[in-house]
Amino acid sequence: MSETGLQLRSLLTSGGELQLSLARVEVGTPAADEIVVKVEASPINPSDLGLLIGPADMSKATTAGSGDDVVVTAPMPASFMRAMAARVDQSMPVGNEGAGTVVKAGSDPAAQALLGKTVALLGGALYAQYRTIKARDALVLPAGTTAAEGASCFVNPLTALAMTETMRLEGHKALVHTAAASNLGQMLQKICLKDGIGLVNIVRSAAQAKILTDIGATHVVDSSAPDFMAKLTEALAATGATIAFDAIGGGKLAGQILTCMEAAANRTAGAYSRYGSTTFKQVYIYGGLDPSPTELVRSFGFSWALSGFLLTPFLQKIGPAETEKLRQRVVAELKTTFASHYVQTISLAEALSLDIIAQYNKRATGEKFLIDPSR
């Protein structure tokens, strides 16, 4: 095995310039409790794009060099520099999750037992040919599972499960999800079907709606339709959903969901109250597909909340034992409930092609890319 490997890096300079490049880093010898994984698949998630590209103006991007030495440069709008001050002039590795083959192992028996196994990893720096990680942090994939099949078994599956667990823990009986035709959205729909949970899916086109109805979704509402608010209220009344997870973030959608939840609740209200219904309504924003400000028109009373939601703090809250239960469910249903789909598999070098960047940076629903660093 080569003692060095390529790793994709993102650098934001103090001069307001984003630079993407491939660095050659040493693989090294693993410590006793570590393994070295040859990475063969790593998805490009929205959370990865936040670090890789963020709000840089890729319409003005340029490239210099060729092959492994190519450097992509793009301007970062001045208005975003203050928010990203902590990462300025640091070359940062990218890639939250992935999978591959264990090619080196430390002396500990637990590490040695993983040699030759296909494992999934979570921990960053996975847009790389090799990744060294603690053996205890690797998830062994079932026999016959490829790296591509296991590459997305952490972020989307655990987030989808975290949504239904949050629903239960907070006393709601059904939920709402936006950008619902995504890989994560399809997983959530399958979970809800399997667990008997009411789910209202919000999509942005008829084509996206069909993706969900084809896998058994009952309540799918198109936010681009003229009767969106009426249809959403009907779906909320039918399911009793009072908690939502919003991947869009910006614009009016979060407020519209709260408004329709209030309208649905008022259908069974015993009497009018100037303070609105007593039904508590919760919207969690967990993504930023729309980076514009979140707009709220206060038409939903006073019993509501709008909050952010992140997977890692949720897993810390429920603790290691409950987290492990969720992980084992993902492994058991990896090729069914938690199967991921990709439109294209690219190499590390191809990930720095301006044409390909333009495609995966669209963050379009149902158009997830997979990086295979071993190519």
C-alpha positions as CSV (number, residue, x, y, z in Angstrom):
1,M,0.0,0.0,0.0
2,S,1.2,3.5,-0.8
3,E,2.4,5.5,2.2
4,T,0.6,8.6,1.0
5,G,-2.8,9.2,-0.4
6,L,-4.8,12.1,-1.9
7,Q,-7.3,14.1,0.2
8,L,-9.7,16.7,-0.9
9,R,-9.3,20.0,0.9
10,S,-11.2,23.3,1.2
11,L,-9.5,26.5,2.1
12,L,-11.0,29.9,2.7
13,T,-8.3,32.6,2.6
14,S,-8.3,35.9,4.5
15,G,-8.6,37.6,1.2
16,G,-12.1,36.1,0.7
17,E,-11.2,33.4,-1.8
18,L,-12.3,29.7,-1.6
19,Q,-9.7,27.2,-2.9
20,L,-10.4,23.6,-3.5
21,S,-7.5,21.2,-4.1
22,L,-6.1,17.7,-3.6
23,A,-3.4,17.3,-1.0
24,R,-1.1,14.4,-0.7
25,V,-1.0,13.2,2.9
26,E,0.9,10.5,4.8
27,V,-1.1,7.4,5.6
28,G,1.2,6.4,8.5
29,T,1.1,3.3,10.7
30,P,-2.1,2.8,12.8
31,A,-1.9,2.9,16.6
32,A,-2.8,-0.3,18.4
33,D,-6.5,0.5,18.5
34,E,-6.7,2.0,15.0
35,I,-7.4,0.8,11.4
36,V,-6.5,2.2,8.0
37,V,-9.4,2.1,5.5
38,K,-9.1,2.3,1.8
39,V,-12.0,4.6,1.0
40,E,-14.1,3.4,-1.9
41,A,-17.3,5.4,-1.6
42,S,-18.3,8.7,0.1
43,P,-21.5,10.6,-0.6
44,I,-21.8,14.4,-1.2
45,N,-24.4,15.4,1.4
46,P,-25.7,19.0,1.8
47,S,-23.8,19.1,5.1
48,D,-20.6,18.3,3.1
49,L,-21.3,21.1,0.6
50,G,-21.6,23.5,3.5
51,L,-17.9,23.0,4.3
52,L,-16.7,22.2,0.8
53,I,-18.2,25.2,-1.0
54,G,-20.6,27.0,1.3
55,P,-21.9,30.3,-0.1
56,A,-19.0,30.8,-2.4
57,D,-19.9,32.3,-5.8
58,M,-19.2,29.2,-8.0
59,S,-20.5,31.1,-11.1
60,K,-17.1,33.0,-11.0
61,A,-15.0,29.9,-10.2
62,T,-11.7,29.3,-12.2
63,T,-9.3,26.4,-12.3
64,A,-5.5,26.3,-12.5
65,G,-3.2,23.3,-13.0
66,S,-4.3,19.8,-14.1
67,G,-4.8,16.3,-12.8
68,D,-4.0,15.9,-9.2
69,D,-2.6,19.4,-9.0
70,V,-5.7,21.3,-10.1
71,V,-6.9,24.1,-7.9
72,V,-10.4,25.6,-8.1
73,T,-10.8,29.2,-6.9
74,A,-14.0,31.1,-6.3
75,P,-14.8,34.4,-4.6
76,M,-16.6,34.3,-1.2
77,P,-19.1,37.1,-0.8
78,A,-17.9,39.6,1.8
79,S,-21.2,39.4,3.7
80,F,-20.4,35.8,4.7
81,M,-16.8,36.2,5.8
82,R,-17.5,37.2,9.4
83,A,-19.7,34.1,9.9
84,M,-16.8,31.9,8.7
85,A,-14.0,33.6,10.5
86,A,-13.1,30.5,12.5
87,R,-12.1,28.6,9.4
88,V,-10.1,31.3,7.6
89,D,-6.7,30.3,6.3
90,Q,-7.2,26.7,7.4
91,S,-6.9,23.9,4.8
92,M,-9.9,21.7,5.9
93,P,-10.5,18.0,4.9
94,V,-14.0,17.2,3.7
95,G,-16.4,14.2,3.7
96,N,-18.5,13.3,6.7
97,E,-19.1,9.6,6.0
98,G,-18.1,6.8,3.7
99,A,-17.1,3.2,3.4
100,G,-14.3,1.0,2.2
101,T,-11.9,-1.9,3.0
102,V,-9.7,-2.2,6.0
103,V,-6.1,-2.6,4.7
104,K,-4.1,-2.0,7.9
105,A,-4.8,-2.6,11.5
106,G,-3.2,-2.0,14.9
107,S,-2.1,-4.7,17.2
108,D,-5.2,-4.8,19.3
109,P,-7.4,-7.9,18.7
110,A,-10.5,-5.7,17.9
111,A,-8.5,-3.9,15.2
112,Q,-6.9,-7.0,13.8
113,A,-10.4,-8.6,13.5
114,L,-11.4,-5.9,11.0
115,L,-8.6,-6.6,8.5
116,G,-10.1,-7.2,5.0
117,K,-13.6,-6.2,6.2
118,T,-15.8,-3.7,4.4
119,V,-16.7,-1.0,7.0
120,A,-18.7,2.2,7.1
121,L,-17.2,5.3,8.7
122,L,-18.4,8.6,10.2
123,G,-15.8,11.2,11.3
124,G,-14.8,13.6,8.5
125,A,-11.9,13.7,6.1
126,L,-13.5,10.9,4.0
127,Y,-13.0,12.5,0.6
128,A,-9.6,10.8,0.7
129,Q,-8.0,7.6,-0.6
130,Y,-7.2,6.4,2.9
131,R,-8.6,7.2,6.4
132,T,-7.2,6.2,9.7
133,I,-9.8,5.8,12.5
134,K,-10.3,4.1,15.8
135,A,-11.5,0.5,15.3
136,R,-14.4,1.0,17.7
137,D,-15.8,3.8,15.4
138,A,-16.0,1.5,12.3
139,L,-19.3,-0.1,11.5
140,V,-18.8,-3.6,9.9
141,L,-21.2,-4.0,7.0
142,P,-23.1,-7.3,6.5
143,A,-21.5,-9.8,4.2
144,G,-22.2,-9.1,0.5
145,T,-22.7,-5.4,1.1
146,T,-20.6,-3.1,-1.1
147,A,-18.9,0.1,0.0
148,A,-21.3,2.1,-2.2
149,E,-24.3,0.4,-0.5
150,G,-22.9,1.3,2.9
151,A,-21.4,4.7,2.2
152,S,-24.5,6.6,3.3
153,C,-25.5,4.6,6.4
154,F,-24.9,7.3,9.0
155,V,-26.0,10.8,8.2
156,N,-29.3,10.3,6.3
157,P,-30.5,7.1,8.0
158,L,-29.7,8.3,11.6
159,T,-31.2,11.7,10.9
160,A,-34.4,10.1,9.6
161,L,-34.6,7.9,12.7
162,A,-33.8,10.8,14.9
163,M,-36.9,12.6,13.5
164,T,-39.3,9.8,14.5
165,E,-37.6,9.4,17.9
166,T,-37.8,13.2,18.5
167,M,-41.5,13.0,17.6
168,R,-42.1,10.3,20.2
169,L,-40.0,11.8,22.9
170,E,-41.7,15.2,22.6
171,G,-45.2,13.7,22.6
172,H,-46.3,14.2,19.0
173,K,-48.1,11.5,17.0
174,A,-47.3,12.4,13.4
175,L,-44.8,14.5,11.5
176,V,-44.2,16.7,8.5
177,H,-41.1,16.6,6.3
178,T,-40.0,19.0,3.5
179,A,-37.8,18.3,0.5
180,A,-39.4,14.9,1.0
181,A,-38.4,13.2,-2.2
182,S,-34.7,13.3,-1.2
183,N,-32.8,10.1,-0.3
184,L,-33.4,11.0,3.4
185,G,-37.1,11.7,2.7
186,Q,-37.6,8.4,1.0
187,M,-36.0,6.7,4.0
188,L,-38.3,8.6,6.4
189,Q,-41.4,7.5,4.4
190,K,-40.3,3.9,4.6
191,I,-39.7,4.1,8.4
192,C,-43.1,5.7,8.9
193,L,-44.8,3.0,6.8
194,K,-43.0,0.2,8.7
195,D,-43.7,1.8,12.2
196,G,-47.2,3.0,11.5
197,I,-46.5,6.7,11.8
198,G,-48.5,9.4,10.0
199,L,-46.3,11.5,7.7
200,V,-47.0,14.5,5.6
201,N,-44.5,14.9,2.7
202,I,-44.0,18.4,1.2
203,V,-42.4,18.4,-2.2
204,R,-41.8,21.0,-4.9
205,S,-43.1,19.3,-8.1
206,A,-45.4,16.6,-9.4
207,A,-42.4,14.5,-10.4
208,Q,-41.2,14.5,-6.8
209,A,-44.6,13.6,-5.5
210,K,-44.7,10.5,-7.8
211,I,-41.4,9.3,-6.3
212,L,-43.1,9.2,-2.9
213,T,-46.5,7.8,-3.9
214,D,-44.6,5.0,-5.8
215,I,-43.2,3.8,-2.4
216,G,-46.5,4.0,-0.6
217,A,-46.8,7.6,0.6
218,T,-50.4,8.6,1.4
219,H,-50.0,12.4,2.2
220,V,-47.9,14.3,-0.4
221,V,-48.4,18.0,-0.9
222,D,-46.8,20.1,-3.7
223,S,-45.7,23.5,-2.4
224,S,-45.7,24.9,-6.0
225,A,-49.4,24.2,-6.4
226,P,-51.9,27.0,-6.1
227,D,-53.9,25.1,-3.5
228,F,-50.9,24.2,-1.4
229,M,-52.1,25.7,1.9
230,A,-55.5,24.1,1.7
231,K,-54.1,20.7,0.8
232,L,-51.5,20.9,3.6
233,T,-54.2,21.8,6.1
234,E,-56.2,18.8,5.0
235,A,-53.2,16.5,5.4
236,L,-52.4,17.9,8.8
237,A,-56.0,17.5,10.0
238,A,-56.0,13.9,8.7
239,T,-52.7,12.9,10.4
240,G,-52.7,15.1,13.5
241,A,-49.1,16.1,12.7
242,T,-47.8,18.8,15.0
243,I,-44.1,18.6,14.5
244,A,-42.2,19.3,11.3
245,F,-38.6,18.9,10.0
246,D,-37.7,21.5,7.4
247,A,-34.7,21.0,5.1
248,I,-35.4,24.3,3.2
249,G,-34.8,26.8,6.0
250,G,-35.2,30.1,4.2
251,G,-38.4,31.7,2.8
252,K,-42.0,31.3,3.9
253,L,-42.3,27.5,4.2
254,A,-41.7,27.1,8.0
255,G,-44.3,29.8,8.7
256,Q,-46.8,28.3,6.3
257,I,-46.5,24.9,8.1
258,L,-47.2,26.6,11.4
259,T,-50.1,28.5,9.9
260,C,-51.7,25.3,8.5
261,M,-51.0,23.4,11.8
262,E,-53.0,26.1,13.6
263,A,-55.8,26.0,11.0
264,A,-56.0,22.2,11.5
265,A,-56.0,22.5,15.3
266,N,-58.8,25.1,15.2
267,R,-61.1,22.7,13.4
268,T,-61.7,20.9,16.7
269,A,-61.2,23.9,19.1
270,G,-64.1,24.3,21.5
271,A,-64.1,28.0,21.6
272,Y,-62.3,31.0,20.1
273,S,-59.2,32.4,21.8
274,R,-57.4,35.5,20.8
275,Y,-54.2,33.7,21.8
276,G,-54.8,30.9,19.3
277,S,-55.2,27.2,19.9
278,T,-53.6,25.4,22.8
279,T,-52.1,22.8,20.5
280,F,-48.3,23.1,20.6
281,K,-46.7,23.2,17.1
282,Q,-43.0,22.6,16.5
283,V,-40.9,23.2,13.4
284,Y,-37.3,22.2,13.4
285,I,-35.0,23.6,10.7
286,Y,-32.3,21.0,9.9
287,G,-31.1,22.2,6.5
288,G,-30.5,25.3,4.4
289,L,-31.5,24.5,0.8
290,D,-32.8,28.1,0.7
291,P,-30.1,30.4,2.3
292,S,-32.5,33.4,2.4
293,P,-34.0,34.7,5.7
294,T,-36.8,32.7,7.3
295,E,-40.0,34.6,7.0
296,L,-42.8,34.2,9.6
297,V,-46.2,35.8,9.3
298,R,-47.6,35.5,12.8
299,S,-50.9,33.8,12.1
300,F,-50.6,30.7,14.3
301,G,-51.2,31.9,17.9
302,F,-48.7,31.7,20.7
303,S,-48.3,27.9,21.3
304,W,-45.4,27.2,18.9
305,A,-41.7,27.0,18.5
306,L,-39.1,27.2,15.7
307,S,-35.8,25.7,16.4
308,G,-32.7,24.3,14.8
309,F,-32.0,20.6,14.7
310,L,-28.7,18.7,14.4
311,L,-28.1,15.0,14.5
312,T,-25.0,14.9,16.7
313,P,-26.5,16.8,19.7
314,F,-29.6,14.5,19.5
315,L,-27.5,11.3,19.6
316,Q,-25.5,12.8,22.6
317,K,-28.9,13.4,24.3
318,I,-30.2,9.9,23.9
319,G,-26.8,8.3,24.9
320,P,-24.6,5.5,23.5
321,A,-27.0,2.6,24.2
322,E,-30.0,4.1,22.3
323,T,-27.7,5.3,19.5
324,E,-26.4,1.8,19.1
325,K,-30.0,0.5,18.7
326,L,-30.5,3.0,15.9
327,R,-27.2,2.0,14.2
328,Q,-28.1,-1.7,14.3
329,R,-31.5,-1.0,12.8
330,V,-29.7,0.8,9.9
331,V,-27.5,-2.2,9.4
332,A,-30.4,-4.6,9.4
333,E,-32.4,-2.6,6.8
334,L,-29.5,-1.2,4.8
335,K,-30.7,-2.6,1.5
336,T,-34.4,-1.9,2.0
337,T,-35.5,1.0,4.3
338,F,-32.1,2.8,4.2
339,A,-31.0,2.1,0.6
340,S,-29.4,5.2,-1.1
341,H,-29.5,6.1,-4.8
342,Y,-26.9,8.1,-6.7
343,V,-27.0,9.7,-10.1
344,Q,-23.3,9.6,-10.7
345,T,-20.1,8.3,-9.2
346,I,-17.0,10.4,-9.6
347,S,-13.3,10.4,-8.7
348,L,-11.5,12.9,-6.5
349,A,-10.1,14.7,-9.5
350,E,-13.6,14.8,-11.2
351,A,-15.0,16.3,-8.0
352,L,-12.9,19.4,-8.9
353,S,-14.2,19.7,-12.4
354,L,-16.2,22.9,-12.8
355,D,-18.9,21.2,-14.9
356,I,-19.4,18.5,-12.3
357,I,-19.3,21.0,-9.4
358,A,-22.1,22.9,-11.0
359,Q,-24.1,19.7,-11.1
360,Y,-23.7,18.5,-7.5
361,N,-23.7,22.0,-6.0
362,K,-27.3,22.5,-7.3
363,R,-28.3,20.3,-4.3
364,A,-31.3,19.1,-6.3
365,T,-33.6,16.6,-4.8
366,G,-32.9,13.1,-6.0
367,E,-29.5,14.0,-7.6
368,K,-27.0,12.8,-5.0
369,F,-23.4,12.2,-6.1
370,L,-21.0,9.6,-4.8
371,I,-17.2,10.0,-4.7
372,D,-15.0,6.9,-5.2
373,P,-11.5,8.0,-4.1
374,S,-10.1,4.7,-5.2
375,R,-10.8,5.5,-8.9
